[in-house]
Amino acid sequence: MADPINGAIARQIYEKVALLKANDERARKVLKAGQLVMPYYSYRGQELIPAAVSTCLREDDYICTIYRGIHDMLAKGMPLKQLWAEIAGRATGICKGKGGPMHLTYPDKGIMVTTGIVGSSLPIANGLGWASQLSGDGRVAVAYFGDGASNIGAFHESLNLASVWKLPVVFVCQNNLYAEHTTYEKGTSAKQVSDRAFGYSMPGVRCDGNDAGSIHAAAREAIERARSGEGPTLIEAMTFRFHGHVYGDADSYMDPALKEAAMTDDPAPRLRAQVIASDAASEAEMAALEARIESEIDEAVAFALASAPPGPEELEIDIFAEEVMA
């Protein structure tokens, strides 16, 4: 059963969803046209999760995510132009073109230390949560990860330590049913990821990752709990990724009927219809929002393609905390 959500919050979430959906569609279009060559991990189908979670966060709260995490970053406020310049490997990117699509970081919005290592978001979020706890600044850290990451050591170690120290961390598993090319059932012994919270003395919540109200309610409670000093929560948001593990993956391992059903029941247009039905926005207003987003993406892609790549001098910059002169 979906949790109730008012029209204003639904609209706020949809504004993020519309951006995330359009951005992923543009990324795949640019790759198909050969305008950019890069590894790309589509998040299409999972947009509602970070969109709803981010509406519950403060601007200075942290998120840590993984290589399939551009939607998490955009939902938290990463600027489009610098994002596109970075994934294009340009000097105007948020990491000067040195990080690329898998190592994006933007501390100004609390978007921290993304790596290509499965499950790396969890221990990093613990470190940030510990820093917040020590400083007393009230910030919360959200760790996004996939269902496959729940089987590695960092998951279990992070949940254990976060619980022992009551860290202000929210662990959000975006369970899209596939760990790379492996179905959930073939690689995970637990019936559901959220059941594993019990072993670490924290709440484990399973919600519908394709329903904005369900995610928003779970995230709001977990974030409030973390911020008040009561410790971490594990959220398992059930969803489905519409495309293969990486761009170019033929996804033959995916159940065709399950995939077709998931794409037919696309949560993005469902949320759009919900916003209009609630009178929070008209059809004309939604169309104007979507047109503005497409225009902003046009500008971001053009900016990225027109920008220069980093020069060879950048090889010796950003290596040490303090620059060492040769």
N, C-alpha and C positions, 0 to 999 in steps of 0.2 A: 504494500500500500504506500503510495507516494505521500510525502509530508506536505502539508499546506505551505504555500509561499505567496506573499503578497505581490501585486503587480509591479510595484516599484523595484523590489529586489529582483524579481524575474527579469525585468527590463535591464537592470544593471548587469546581471549575469549574461543576458543575451548579447549585450553590446560587446562583451569580451569574446563570447562564443563566435559571433559573426566575424570578428577580426581573426581569430585562430583558424576558423574554417577557411576563410578566403586566403589567408597566408599559406596554409598547407597546399591548397589547390594551385596557388601561383607557383610555389616552389616546385611542384611536380611538373607544371607546365614549362617552366624555365629549363628544367633538366631535360625534359623531352625534346625541347627545341635546340638543345646543345649550347645554350647561352652560358651555362655554368657546368662545371664538372666537379662533383663533390659527393661524399657519402651523405645520404639523407635517409632519415628514419621517420616515416610518416606517422603522425599521431591522429590522423583523421578517424573520427568516431569517439575519441576520448576527450573532446574539448570541454565538456560540461564540468569535468572534475576540477581542474585548476581554476576555471572561471568562477565556480561557486565557492571554492576554498578561498580564493583571493579576495572575495568580497567581505570575508570575515577577518582579514588581516589588516594590521596597521601598515603604513608605508614603510616604516623602519623594521618591520619583522623580516626574518630571513626565510629564504627557501633554498634548498639544495636539490638538484635533480640530476638526470642522467642524459645520455646521448639522445634518447627519444624524449626531449624535454623542452623543445622550443615553445610548445603551447604553455607549459608551466611558466616560462620566463615572460612571454608576452602578456599573459594574464596578470603577472605581478608588476608589469609596467616597463619592460625593456623597450627602448626606442627603436622604431622600425628601421630607420635609415642606417643606424650604426649596426643593427643586427644583420641586415642584408649585406652591408659592406664587409662585415666579419665573415659571414659564411662564403662570401665571394673571395676572401683572402686579400682584402684591400687595407691599406694603411689607415683609412678613415673608420675602420671597424672598431667595435668596443674594446677589442684586445689587439688593436693595430694589425689585424690580419694574421696574427700568430696562433690564434686558437682554432679558427675554423668552426664548422657546424657542430663539433662534438665537445668543445672545450670553452663554452661561452660563460662569461662572468660579467656581472654588472653591479658592483657593491652599492652604487648610489640608490638602487631600489631593493637592496637586500638579496640580490641574486648572486649566490656565492659558489665558487669553486666547483664547476662542473667538470667531470672527467668521463673518459670512455670505459671506465671499469664498472662492471655490473655490481650494484649494491653500494657503491662508494658514497652515495648521498647520505647514508644512515650515520656512519661514524663522524662524518664532517658536521652534520646537523647536531650531533651530540656535543661536539666541541664548541659550536656556536651557542648552543643552549647552556653549556657550562659557563661560558664567558658572560652570558646575560645573567645567569644566576649569581655569579660572583660580583658583577657590577651593580646588580639590582636595577637594571634599566627597563625591566618589564617586557623585553622582546621575546617573541616566540619563534622557534625554528621549525619549519615544515620540511620533512624529507619525503620526496616523491621517489617511487621505485616501482618496478613491475613484479608480477607474481613469481617469475623465475628467481629474482633476487632473494626471495624469502627462504631459499634453500641453501644460501651460502653462509659462511661463518660470521661475516660482518653483520648480517641481520640479527642473528641470535645474540651476539656480543653487544650490539648496540641497544637492543631492547632490554637486555639484562642490566646494563650500566645505567641507562636512562631511568629505569625503575628504581634501582638502588639509590641513586642520587636525586630522584624526583626532578629530573630535568624538564624544562619547559619546551618539550619537543612533541610534535605530532607526526606520526609515521603514516603516510598515505600510500597504500598499495593500489596502483591502477591495474587491477586484474583484468587484462584483455584476453585471457585464456590461453595465451601462447608465450612460452619462454623461447625466444628466437624461433626455431622450427619445431618445437616440441609442445604437444598439448599439455595442459595442466595435469590431467590425470596420469600421464605417463612419467611425470617428473616430480610430483609432490604427493607425499603420503597423507598430509592433513586434508580432511574433507574441505576445509576452507581456511585461508590464511589467517583470518581473524581469530580462529580458535587458538592459535599459537600465543595470543596475548595472555591467556590464563596462566601459562607456565612462567610468566614474568610479572605477575601480579599487577596487571594494568587492564583497563577496559579494552575489549576488542569489539569493534562495531563493523558490521557488514551492511553496506547501503547500496542502493541502485545508482551506479555511476552514470546512468543515462537519464536520471531525473534530477533536475536542479534543486527541488525542494528537499529530496532525500539527502543529497550531498551537503547542501547548505546547513541543514539541521545537525548532521553529524559533525561537520567541521566547526560550526559555531560552539557547540558544547565542548568539543575537545580543545579548542583554542582557549576558551574561557577557563577551562580546567587547568591547562598548562600555565596560563598567565597568572592565575591565582595561587600557584605554588603547589598544586595537587599532583603534578607529575604528568607523565606521557600517556598517550592513547594510540592504539593501532586502529586505523580505519582501512577497511578493504572495500574499495569502490568497484563494483562489477561493471565491466564494459566490454567492448569488442573493437579491435583495430581493423579498419576496413581494407588495409593493404598488407603486403608481406613485411617480413622483418626489416628489410632495407630496400631502398628503391632499386628496382630491377629484379627483385625476388619474384619468382613465378607463383609463389604461395600455393603450390600443389598439395602441400601438407594440410591445408585448411579445408574444413568441411564445407563444400560448396553451398549446401542448403542452409547451413548455419550462417555463413557469410551473407548470402542473399537476403535472409530474414533480417539480419542486423542492419544491413544497408537500407532495406526497405523501411525499417523502423528507425531511421536516422533521427537521433535526439535533437539535432539542431533545428530543423524545421518544426518539430513538435513544440519546442520551447518558444519559437517565434510565434506560432499560432496561439500559444498560451498567453503570451504578452498582449497580443492584440485582443484576445477574448476578455482579458482583465481590464481593458480600456486604459492600460498604462501607455499605450502608443497606438497610433493608427497605422494602416497599411502604408500610407504615404510617408509617414515618419520613419518606418522601418526601411522602406526602399531608399529614402534619403540617407539613412545611416549606412546602409550597405554600399551605396554609390560613393559616399565619402571614404569609406574604408578601401574600396578598390582604387580610388584616386591616390590615397596615401601610399598604398602598396606600389602603384605605378611610379610614384616619386622615389620611393625607397629603392626599387630595383634600378631605376635610371641612375640614381646617385651612386649605387654600388658599382655598376658597370662602368661609370665614368671616372671612378676613383682609381688612383695608382696603387700598385702593390707595394708592400714595404721594401725598402732598399736593403742592400747587404749589410749596411751599418747596424741594422736592427738585430743582427745575430748576436751582438755583444751588449745589447741593452735589455733591461728587465730580467737580468740573470740573478743579480744579488740585491738585497734590501738596500744597500748603498752601492752606487756605481763604483767600480774599480777601474781606474784609468790604466791603460797599458803603458 
